[in-house]
């Protein structure tokens, strides 16, 4: 189990790195958006590539940032069950959600998105817009993001099993959402 916990910590670190990239992409997207607006309205210059770059950065923010959010905030929960449960029961609920819902869906989307990316890459697909960008990099983000989500899901499973075995402490504190 100690080896699995070491792997879980490595996965956590990898997704924390991608999370930092996602955070910086928010700033980059704001700068690109502002620059695009200034060039379009003040200088009467326009390019679809800048708009597409914003879309690509938004896709990267979501797909690379989601595994970090899972790491930091844990699974989405149903308050009616979770709010009144003991910490140990909460961990069991998390495990059930991770194994029965998160992993199957993430694996399915990852598997289905790989051919989508490969076809784009092999076909050297570009945007249909004038001065459009190549498409395969943003399409690669889909299987990559979902693969990172699968890894983070596995990390969360390992940590919860270790908690149930008494090997680690886990913050199972629950804050009821504001209504």
C-alpha positions in Angstrom: 0.0 0.0 0.0 2.9 2.4 0.7 4.0 2.0 -3.0 0.5 2.9 -4.1 0.5 5.9 -1.9 3.8 7.0 -3.4 2.3 6.7 -6.9 -0.8 8.6 -5.7 1.4 11.4 -4.4 3.2 11.5 -7.8 -0.2 11.7 -9.6 -1.2 14.5 -7.2 2.0 16.4 -8.0 1.6 15.9 -11.8 -2.0 17.2 -11.7 -1.0 20.1 -9.4 1.5 21.1 -12.1 -1.2 20.9 -14.8 -3.4 22.9 -12.5 -0.8 25.7 -12.3 -0.7 25.7 -16.1 -4.5 26.0 -16.2 -4.3 29.0 -13.8 -1.8 30.8 -15.9 -3.8 30.1 -19.0 -6.6 32.2 -17.4 -4.3 35.2 -17.4 -3.0 34.4 -20.9 -6.6 34.1 -22.2 -7.5 37.5 -20.7 -4.4 39.1 -22.3 -5.2 37.6 -25.7 -8.8 38.6 -25.4 -7.9 42.2 -24.5 -5.3 42.4 -27.2 -7.8 41.0 -29.7 -10.4 43.6 -28.7 -7.9 46.4 -28.9 -6.5 45.3 -32.3 -10.1 44.9 -33.6 -11.7 48.1 -32.4 -8.8 50.5 -32.1 -6.6 49.4 -35.0 -9.2 47.8 -37.2 -7.2 44.6 -37.4 -8.8 41.3 -36.9 -7.7 37.6 -37.0 -9.7 34.5 -36.4 -6.5 32.9 -35.1 -6.6 35.0 -31.9 -10.2 34.1 -31.2 -9.5 30.4 -31.8 -6.4 30.7 -29.5 -8.8 31.9 -26.8 -11.0 28.8 -27.3 -8.0 26.5 -27.2 -6.8 28.1 -24.0 -10.3 27.7 -22.5 -10.3 24.1 -23.4 -6.9 23.6 -21.8 -8.0 25.4 -18.7 -11.0 23.1 -18.2 -9.4 19.8 -19.3 -6.1 20.3 -17.5 -7.6 22.0 -14.5 -10.4 19.6 -13.7 -8.1 16.8 -12.3 -6.5 19.4 -10.0 -10.0 20.5 -8.8 -10.8 16.8 -8.1 -7.6 16.5 -6.1 -8.4 19.6 -4.1 -12.1 19.4 -3.5 -12.9 15.7 -3.9 -15.8 14.2 -5.7 -19.1 15.9 -6.3 -21.5 14.7 -3.6 -25.2 14.4 -2.9 -25.8 16.4 0.2 -28.9 14.4 1.3 -26.6 11.4 2.0 -23.3 13.0 2.6 -24.1 15.8 5.0 -25.3 13.6 7.8 -22.8 10.8 7.4 -19.8 10.0 9.6 -16.3 10.7 8.1 -15.9 6.9 7.5 -19.2 6.7 5.7 -18.3 9.7 3.6 -15.2 8.0 2.4 -17.2 5.0 1.4 -19.6 7.2 -0.5 -16.6 8.9 -2.2 -15.2 5.4 -3.2 -18.5 4.3 -4.6 -18.8 7.5 -6.7 -15.3 7.3 -7.9 -15.4 3.6 -8.9 -19.0 3.4 -10.2 -19.3 6.8 -11.9 -16.1 8.8 -12.4 -13.8 6.1 -13.7 -16.1 4.4 -16.2 -17.2 7.7 -17.7 -13.7 9.2 -17.9 -12.3 6.0 -19.4 -15.1 5.9 -22.0 -14.6 9.5 -23.1 -10.8 9.1 -23.1 -11.1 6.0 -25.3 -13.7 7.6 -27.7 -11.7 10.8 -28.0 -8.4 9.2 -29.0 -9.5 8.3 -32.6 -10.9 11.9 -32.9 -7.5 13.3 -32.1 -5.6 10.7 -34.3 -7.8 11.5 -37.3 -7.1 15.2 -36.8 -3.4 14.7 -36.5 -3.0 12.3 -39.4 -5.2 14.6 -41.6 -3.3 17.7 -40.5 -6.7 19.3 -39.8 -6.9 23.0 -39.7 -9.7 25.3 -38.9 -12.0 26.2 -41.7 -11.8 29.9 -40.8 -9.4 32.2 -42.6 -6.0 32.2 -40.9 -7.3 29.4 -38.7 -5.1 27.3 -36.4 -4.3 23.7 -36.6 -6.8 21.6 -34.7 -4.9 18.5 -33.5 -3.3 20.2 -30.4 -6.7 21.1 -29.0 -8.1 17.7 -29.9 -5.1 16.1 -28.0 -6.2 17.9 -24.9 -9.4 15.8 -24.8 -7.8 12.4 -24.2 -5.0 13.9 -22.2 -7.4 15.7 -19.9 -9.6 12.7 -19.4 -6.5 10.5 -18.8 -5.3 12.9 -16.1 -8.8 12.7 -14.6 -8.6 8.8 -14.6 -5.2 9.0 -12.9 -6.5 11.5 -10.3 -9.5 9.3 -9.7 -7.2 6.3 -9.1 -5.1 8.5 -6.7 -8.3 9.5 -4.8 -9.3 5.8 -4.6 -5.9 4.8 -3.2 -6.0 7.6 -0.6 -9.5 6.6 0.6 -8.6 3.0 0.9 -5.5 3.9 2.9 -7.7 6.0 5.1 -10.1 3.1 5.7 -7.1 0.9 6.5 -5.9 3.5 9.1 -2.7 4.3 7.2 -3.3 8.0 6.5 -5.5 10.8 7.8 -7.9 12.3 5.3 -9.8 15.5 5.7 -13.4 14.1 5.4 -14.8 17.4 6.8 -17.9 18.4 4.9 -19.2 22.0 4.4 -22.8 22.2 3.5 -23.3 24.3 0.3 -24.7 27.7 0.7 -28.4 27.9 -0.4 
